[in-house]
Amino acid sequence: MKGFSKTRVPNMWRNDASGKYYAISRTPAKPYPVLKSLKTDSESIAKLRLGDALAKIRTQKGSPLSRDTLTMGECAEAYLSGKIKKQCKPGTIKYHKQSVQMIRDNFAGSFDSKAAVTFTPYDCVTICDQMRAKYCNTRFNSARAALWSILDVAKKSKVIAENPTDEVPREKVLPKKLELPAEEKIEVLMEYMRRHRQKIRKDKTRQEPSRARPRTAPQPKSYDAFLFLTLMLESAARPGSIRLLRPEHIHLERGMVDWLPFKHSTTTDTLPMTRKMKAVFRLLLRRHPGGDVPLVPINWPHRALTNACAAVGIKPALTPHKFRHICSTRMAEINVPYALAAQWRRDRDGGKTFMKTYVHPRHESMHQVVKALETRQADADAIGNLSLQPHI
C-alpha cells in the first residue's frame, strides 16, 4: 500500500510520513483491507493496542458494501474511491468517472439501484453491445474496463462467482497514422514563430514589477513558444520535463543538462546539450528573474503553435507533443542507434517505444529509398559490365 511500510508484527503497518502505526485487516463488510490508526508512533504501545483494533475491524457490520445489500452503484463508488486512494491525476479520475457515467446511461433502468447479485451476464452483454454501437473502440474499451472493475468489487465481496465481463471481447484499436510535415515546413514554422510579434495587450490593473526584477520589455508569447519548442526539437523531452527546469539544472560550462524525474523516468539524467539548446539556455538564463521560477517563461505553447500553423499552412495543426515525434523521426533518419536514441529520450525499454510509436516515415524520405535503390542498381550494372569484358 502506497505510503505505508510493513512491520515484523503481523497486521501492523507504519505510515512513512507520520511514523504512526496502523492496524490492517479484512472485514466481511468490505472487499478491501481496512486501516485503523493505533494513534501512536511507539511500537511497544502499538502492540498493546493492536488486538482491540483488529477486533473492531473484523466485527464491523452495517456497511453499505455488505454482501446482502450490495448494489452496482455502491460497487461503482468503491471502484472510483480506489482510484482516488491511488492518488491518480485529476484528469485520470475524471476519465474514469466519465466511463462509469457511460455505463449508467446505457443501462435499461437504474444502474445504481440494481442489486449486484441480480446482475446477469445478459445485462453485461446488453450494456456492452449498446456502448460498442455508440462509441469508438478506444472509448468502448475504457468503459468495458470500468464495468469489469465494478463487477470485480462484487466478486471480491463474494456476491458473484465469476465476472461476466470476461466473456466480452475488447475492440481492436488500430494505431493512428501520424503525418509529419516536411523539414522545409518545420523550418518555415519555427522561423515564423521566431520573427512574429503578436500584439501584447496592456493591462492597466497589472501591478508594477518589483525592484528586484529587471524592467525589461515583455516578450511576445510566440517567441516564448519558439524557445519552448526549440528545446523539444533538440532534446525530444516531454513538455512536463521542460517545465521542471530551473537555472541550477543548466551547466553551460560543461554543456550538460540535469533532467529531473518525470513520468516514466524515475532518476535525474544528466545529458549533453546541442549548440541550439546551449544558445536557448543562455538566453533563458539571462532573462530569468531569479528565485524558484521555471526557466522557460511559458507553461504550454499550444495556442501560439496553433496560430503559427494556420499562418504557414500546416493542416492539421501540430500539437507540442508532436515535436517529440519530429525529433525522434530525425534521429531515425540519420541512423542514430536505437539504444542511444532511447537514452537521449530517457526511455527505459532500449528503443522499442522509440521505433514502434515515435518514428514515422515521411513522404519526402521515400526519395532516399529511391536514391538507395538506384545507387544499388548502378553498382550492379557496373559489376555486370566488368564481368562481360574479355580477359587478357
C-alpha positions as CSV (number, residue, x, y, z in Angstrom):
1,M,0.0,0.0,0.0
2,K,1.4,3.4,-1.0
3,G,2.7,5.5,1.9
4,F,2.9,2.6,4.3
5,S,5.5,0.0,5.3
6,K,5.1,-3.4,6.7
7,T,6.5,-4.2,10.2
8,R,7.6,-7.5,11.7
9,V,4.4,-7.7,13.6
10,P,1.5,-9.3,11.6
11,N,-1.4,-6.9,10.7
12,M,0.6,-3.8,11.8
13,W,1.8,-1.3,9.3
14,R,3.7,2.0,9.7
15,N,2.9,5.3,8.0
16,D,6.0,6.5,6.2
17,A,5.2,10.2,6.6
18,S,3.9,10.5,10.2
19,G,5.6,7.4,11.7
20,K,2.4,6.3,13.4
21,Y,1.3,2.7,13.4
22,Y,-1.9,1.3,11.9
23,A,-3.8,-2.0,12.2
24,I,-4.8,-3.6,8.9
25,S,-7.2,-6.4,8.3
26,R,-10.1,-7.5,6.1
27,T,-13.7,-7.4,7.1
28,P,-16.7,-9.2,5.7
29,A,-18.4,-5.8,5.0
30,K,-15.7,-4.5,2.6
31,P,-13.8,-6.2,-0.3
32,Y,-10.5,-4.4,0.5
33,P,-8.3,-4.2,3.6
34,V,-9.2,-1.6,6.2
35,L,-6.7,0.5,8.1
36,K,-7.3,1.7,11.6
37,S,-5.0,4.1,13.4
38,L,-3.4,3.0,16.6
39,K,-2.7,6.7,17.4
40,T,0.9,6.3,18.5
41,D,4.4,6.2,17.0
42,S,5.7,3.9,19.7
43,E,6.0,0.3,18.6
44,S,5.6,-1.1,22.1
45,I,2.3,0.9,22.7
46,A,1.1,-0.1,19.2
47,K,1.5,-3.8,20.0
48,L,-0.7,-3.4,23.1
49,R,-3.5,-1.6,21.1
50,L,-3.3,-3.9,18.1
51,G,-5.6,-6.7,19.4
52,D,-8.5,-4.3,20.2
53,A,-8.1,-2.5,16.8
54,L,-8.2,-5.8,14.9
55,A,-11.3,-6.9,16.8
56,K,-13.1,-3.7,15.9
57,I,-12.2,-4.0,12.2
58,R,-13.3,-7.7,11.9
59,T,-16.6,-7.1,13.6
60,Q,-17.8,-4.2,11.5
61,K,-21.4,-4.5,10.5
62,G,-24.0,-2.5,8.7
63,S,-21.6,-1.4,5.9
64,P,-23.3,-0.3,2.7
65,L,-21.0,-2.8,0.9
66,S,-22.3,-5.8,2.8
67,R,-23.0,-9.0,0.9
68,D,-26.8,-9.0,1.1
69,T,-27.4,-5.3,0.2
70,L,-24.6,-4.6,-2.2
71,T,-25.7,-2.6,-5.3
72,M,-24.0,-1.8,-8.5
73,G,-23.9,1.9,-7.6
74,E,-22.0,1.1,-4.4
75,C,-19.6,-1.1,-6.4
76,A,-19.0,1.9,-8.7
77,E,-18.4,4.2,-5.8
78,A,-15.9,1.7,-4.3
79,Y,-14.1,1.5,-7.7
80,L,-13.8,5.3,-8.0
81,S,-12.7,5.7,-4.4
82,G,-10.0,3.2,-5.1
83,K,-8.7,5.3,-7.9
84,I,-8.7,8.4,-5.6
85,K,-6.8,6.5,-2.9
86,K,-4.1,5.6,-5.5
87,Q,-3.6,9.3,-5.9
88,C,-4.3,9.3,-9.6
89,K,-4.2,12.6,-11.5
90,P,-7.4,14.7,-11.6
91,G,-7.7,14.1,-15.4
92,T,-7.4,10.3,-14.9
93,I,-10.1,10.3,-12.2
94,K,-12.3,12.4,-14.4
95,Y,-11.8,10.0,-17.3
96,H,-12.9,7.0,-15.1
97,K,-15.9,8.9,-13.9
98,Q,-17.0,9.5,-17.5
99,S,-16.6,5.8,-18.2
100,V,-18.9,5.0,-15.2
101,Q,-21.4,7.5,-16.5
102,M,-21.4,5.9,-19.9
103,I,-22.4,2.6,-18.2
104,R,-25.2,4.3,-16.3
105,D,-26.5,6.0,-19.5
106,N,-26.7,2.7,-21.4
107,F,-28.3,0.5,-18.8
108,A,-32.0,-0.1,-19.1
109,G,-33.3,1.2,-15.7
110,S,-31.5,2.4,-12.7
111,F,-27.9,1.1,-12.7
112,D,-27.1,2.4,-9.2
113,S,-30.1,0.6,-7.5
114,K,-29.5,-2.7,-9.3
115,A,-28.6,-5.4,-6.9
116,A,-25.2,-6.9,-7.7
117,V,-26.4,-10.4,-7.0
118,T,-29.1,-10.0,-9.7
119,F,-26.7,-8.6,-12.4
120,T,-26.7,-11.3,-15.0
121,P,-24.3,-11.9,-18.0
122,Y,-27.2,-10.9,-20.2
123,D,-27.2,-7.4,-18.6
124,C,-23.5,-7.2,-19.2
125,V,-23.7,-8.2,-22.9
126,T,-26.6,-5.7,-23.4
127,I,-24.7,-2.8,-22.0
128,C,-21.6,-3.6,-23.9
129,D,-23.5,-4.0,-27.2
130,Q,-25.1,-0.6,-26.8
131,M,-21.8,1.1,-26.0
132,R,-20.0,-0.7,-28.8
133,A,-22.5,0.7,-31.3
134,K,-22.4,4.2,-29.9
135,Y,-18.8,4.9,-29.0
136,C,-15.4,4.5,-30.7
137,N,-13.3,1.5,-30.0
138,T,-11.0,3.3,-27.6
139,R,-13.8,4.7,-25.5
140,F,-15.7,1.4,-25.5
141,N,-12.6,-0.4,-24.2
142,S,-12.3,2.1,-21.3
143,A,-16.0,1.7,-20.4
144,R,-15.7,-2.1,-20.6
145,A,-12.6,-1.9,-18.3
146,A,-14.7,0.2,-15.8
147,L,-17.5,-2.3,-15.9
148,W,-15.1,-5.1,-15.3
149,S,-13.6,-3.3,-12.3
150,I,-17.1,-2.6,-10.9
151,L,-18.1,-6.2,-11.1
152,D,-14.7,-7.2,-9.7
153,V,-15.7,-5.4,-6.5
154,A,-18.8,-7.6,-6.3
155,K,-16.7,-10.7,-7.0
156,K,-14.3,-9.9,-4.2
157,S,-17.3,-9.4,-1.9
158,K,-18.4,-13.0,-2.7
159,V,-21.6,-11.7,-4.2
160,I,-20.9,-13.2,-7.7
161,A,-18.8,-16.2,-8.5
162,E,-17.5,-15.1,-11.9
163,N,-17.1,-11.7,-13.6
164,P,-19.3,-11.8,-16.7
165,T,-17.2,-9.1,-18.4
166,D,-14.5,-11.7,-19.0
167,E,-16.7,-13.1,-21.9
168,V,-16.9,-9.7,-23.6
169,P,-14.0,-9.2,-26.0
170,R,-12.2,-5.9,-26.3
171,E,-12.3,-4.0,-29.6
172,K,-9.1,-3.8,-31.6
173,V,-7.6,-0.3,-31.8
174,L,-5.5,0.4,-34.8
175,P,-2.6,2.7,-34.3
176,K,-3.1,6.2,-35.6
177,K,-1.0,7.2,-38.7
178,L,0.7,10.4,-37.9
179,E,1.7,12.5,-40.9
180,L,4.6,14.7,-40.0
181,P,5.3,17.8,-42.2
182,A,8.4,18.1,-44.3
183,E,11.6,19.6,-42.9
184,E,11.1,22.7,-45.0
185,K,7.7,23.3,-43.5
186,I,9.0,22.8,-40.0
187,E,11.8,25.4,-40.7
188,V,9.2,27.9,-42.0
189,L,7.1,27.3,-39.0
190,M,9.9,27.9,-36.5
191,E,11.1,31.0,-38.4
192,Y,7.6,32.4,-38.3
193,M,7.3,31.9,-34.5
194,R,10.8,33.4,-34.0
195,R,10.0,36.6,-36.1
196,H,6.3,37.0,-35.4
197,R,5.4,39.7,-32.9
198,Q,1.9,39.4,-31.8
199,K,0.2,42.3,-30.1
200,I,0.6,42.4,-26.3
201,R,-2.5,43.8,-24.5
202,K,-1.8,46.4,-21.9
203,D,-3.4,45.6,-18.6
204,K,-4.0,48.7,-16.6
205,T,-4.7,46.7,-13.5
206,R,-1.3,44.9,-13.7
207,Q,0.9,45.7,-10.8
208,E,4.3,47.3,-11.3
209,P,7.2,44.8,-11.3
210,S,9.2,44.5,-8.1
211,R,12.5,46.3,-7.9
212,A,14.3,43.0,-7.7
213,R,13.3,42.2,-11.3
214,P,14.9,44.0,-14.2
215,R,12.5,46.3,-16.1
216,T,12.7,44.6,-19.5
217,A,10.1,44.8,-22.3
218,P,7.7,41.9,-22.2
219,Q,8.4,39.2,-24.8
220,P,5.6,38.0,-27.1
221,K,4.1,34.6,-26.4
222,S,5.1,33.4,-29.8
223,Y,8.8,33.9,-29.1
224,D,8.5,32.1,-25.8
225,A,6.7,29.3,-27.6
226,F,9.6,29.3,-30.1
227,L,12.1,28.8,-27.3
228,F,10.0,26.0,-25.7
229,L,9.5,24.1,-29.0
230,T,13.2,24.5,-29.9
231,L,14.1,22.7,-26.8
232,M,11.7,19.9,-27.7
233,L,13.1,19.6,-31.2
234,E,16.6,19.3,-29.9
235,S,16.1,17.2,-26.8
236,A,12.9,15.2,-27.5
237,A,12.0,15.9,-23.9
238,R,8.4,15.9,-22.7
239,P,6.7,19.2,-22.1
240,G,6.5,18.4,-18.4
241,S,10.2,17.9,-18.2
242,I,10.9,21.2,-19.7
243,R,8.6,22.9,-17.2
244,L,10.6,21.4,-14.4
245,L,13.8,23.1,-15.5
246,R,15.4,25.7,-13.2
247,P,18.7,27.7,-13.6
248,E,20.6,25.3,-11.3
249,H,19.9,22.4,-13.7
250,I,21.8,24.1,-16.6
251,H,25.6,23.7,-16.7
252,L,26.8,25.8,-19.6
253,E,30.5,25.4,-18.9
254,R,30.2,21.6,-19.2
255,G,27.5,21.6,-21.8
256,M,25.2,19.4,-19.7
257,V,21.6,19.5,-18.5
258,D,20.0,17.8,-15.5
259,W,16.6,16.4,-16.5
260,L,14.5,15.7,-13.4
261,P,12.4,12.6,-12.9
262,F,9.1,12.9,-14.8
263,K,6.5,10.3,-15.8
264,H,8.4,7.0,-16.7
265,S,11.8,8.5,-15.8
266,T,12.5,7.9,-12.2
267,T,16.0,9.3,-11.9
268,T,17.7,12.5,-12.7
269,D,19.5,12.1,-16.1
270,T,22.5,14.4,-16.9
271,L,22.7,14.6,-20.7
272,P,24.7,16.8,-23.1
273,M,23.2,19.7,-25.0
274,T,23.3,20.7,-28.6
275,R,24.5,24.1,-29.8
276,K,20.9,25.3,-30.3
277,M,20.0,24.1,-26.8
278,K,23.0,25.9,-25.4
279,A,22.0,29.2,-27.2
280,V,18.4,28.9,-25.9
281,F,19.6,28.1,-22.3
282,R,22.0,31.1,-22.4
283,L,19.2,33.4,-23.4
284,L,16.8,32.0,-20.8
285,L,19.3,32.3,-18.0
286,R,19.9,35.9,-19.0
287,R,16.2,36.7,-18.9
288,H,15.4,34.7,-15.7
289,P,14.1,36.9,-12.9
290,G,15.6,34.8,-10.1
291,G,14.0,32.6,-7.4
292,D,12.3,29.3,-7.8
293,V,10.6,30.3,-11.1
294,P,10.6,28.0,-14.2
295,L,13.4,28.6,-16.6
296,V,11.0,28.7,-19.6
297,P,8.5,31.6,-19.1
298,I,5.6,29.8,-20.9
299,N,3.7,26.9,-19.5
300,W,2.1,25.4,-22.6
301,P,2.8,26.7,-26.2
302,H,-0.4,25.3,-27.7
303,R,-2.2,28.5,-28.7
304,A,0.8,30.2,-30.3
305,L,1.7,27.0,-32.1
306,T,-1.9,26.6,-33.5
307,N,-1.9,30.2,-34.8
308,A,1.5,29.7,-36.4
309,C,0.4,26.5,-38.1
310,A,-2.6,28.3,-39.6
311,A,-0.4,31.1,-40.8
312,V,2.1,28.9,-42.6
313,G,-0.5,26.4,-43.9
314,I,0.2,23.3,-41.8
315,K,-3.1,21.3,-41.6
316,P,-4.0,19.7,-39.3
317,A,-2.2,21.9,-36.7
318,L,0.6,20.4,-34.8
319,T,0.5,19.9,-31.0
320,P,3.5,20.5,-28.8
321,H,3.8,16.7,-28.1
322,K,4.3,16.0,-31.8
323,F,7.6,17.8,-31.7
324,R,8.8,14.9,-29.6
325,H,7.8,12.7,-32.6
326,I,9.6,15.0,-35.0
327,C,12.9,14.8,-33.0
328,S,12.6,11.0,-32.8
329,T,12.0,10.8,-36.6
330,R,15.0,13.0,-37.3
331,M,17.2,10.7,-35.2
332,A,16.0,7.6,-37.1
333,E,16.6,9.3,-40.5
334,I,20.2,10.0,-39.6
335,N,20.7,6.4,-38.4
336,V,21.2,7.0,-34.7
337,P,21.4,3.6,-32.9
338,Y,18.2,2.7,-31.1
339,A,19.8,2.3,-27.7
340,L,21.4,5.8,-27.9
341,A,18.1,7.3,-29.1
342,A,16.2,5.7,-26.3
343,Q,18.8,7.0,-23.7
344,W,18.5,10.5,-25.3
345,R,14.7,10.4,-25.0
346,R,15.0,8.9,-21.5
347,D,13.2,5.7,-22.4
348,R,13.7,2.5,-20.4
349,D,13.0,-0.1,-23.0
350,G,16.1,0.2,-25.1
351,G,14.4,1.6,-28.2
352,K,11.2,-0.4,-28.5
353,T,8.9,2.6,-27.9
354,F,11.2,4.8,-30.0
355,M,10.7,2.7,-33.2
356,K,7.2,1.5,-32.6
357,T,5.5,4.7,-31.6
358,Y,7.6,7.8,-32.3
359,V,9.3,7.2,-35.7
360,H,7.1,8.0,-38.7
361,P,8.2,7.6,-42.3
362,R,7.7,10.9,-44.1
363,H,6.7,11.1,-47.8
364,E,9.8,13.2,-48.5
365,S,12.0,10.4,-47.0
366,M,10.8,8.0,-49.7
367,H,13.1,9.8,-52.1
368,Q,16.1,8.4,-50.1
369,V,14.8,4.9,-50.7
370,V,14.6,5.6,-54.5
371,K,18.1,7.0,-54.4
372,A,19.5,4.0,-52.5
373,L,17.8,1.6,-54.9
374,E,19.1,3.4,-58.0
375,T,22.6,3.5,-56.5
376,R,22.5,-0.2,-55.9
377,Q,21.2,-0.8,-59.4
378,A,24.0,1.3,-60.8
379,D,26.6,-0.6,-58.9
380,A,25.2,-3.9,-60.1
381,D,25.3,-2.7,-63.7
382,A,28.9,-1.6,-63.3
383,I,29.8,-5.0,-61.9
384,G,28.0,-6.7,-64.8
385,N,29.8,-4.7,-67.4
386,L,33.2,-5.6,-65.9
387,S,32.3,-9.3,-65.9
388,L,31.5,-9.1,-69.6
389,Q,34.9,-7.7,-70.6
390,P,37.3,-10.3,-72.1
391,H,40.2,-11.4,-70.0
392,I,43.6,-10.6,-71.4
